[in-house]
Amino acid sequence: ELTLAAYREYLDGPDDPYATHLGNAEARFREAELWVAVDEDDDRVLGSVTVCPEGSPWREIGLMGEGEFRMLAVAPNAQGRGVGDALVGFCLDRFREVGCSAVVLSSLEEMSAAHRIYERHGFHRLSERDWEPHPGTRLIAYRKDLAA
């Protein structure tokens, strides 16, 4: 529900096929790594991210040796509190731990607030990996090299 709420403005209504994909937290938990950010005061879930290790069917653009994350979502009422920054930082640390050389991701062109977070963390555009999962849906790619 949180992921759907965070992405609602980018969906073509409740029948958008991507809504089903976004809402399938059980599959993301089973087939990738689903991580959540929780409020320390009241245990409310504030955000989530799907970490896609090599071999996960949730990977889209990651190559061998690269980490990839997807569906970073922050609850609308928690936006602006640093939750997205914390989740990106967590992903970078997670991929450093397992020895990845870089981290990649795809994002809708319209998600400018997310792009600012990625760029603050040192991601740069990787236009050669931009792609369209469906006609008319353009995803732009980002990459960050990880220091050894």
Secondary structure, 3 states (H helix, E strand, C coil): CHHHHHHHHHCCCCCCHHHHHHHCHHHHHHHCEEEEEECCCCCCEEEEEEECCCCCCCCCCCCCCEEEEEEEEECHHHCCCCHHHHHHHHHHHHHHHCCCCEEEEEEECCCHHHHHHHHHCCCEECHHHCEEEECCEEEEEEEEECCC
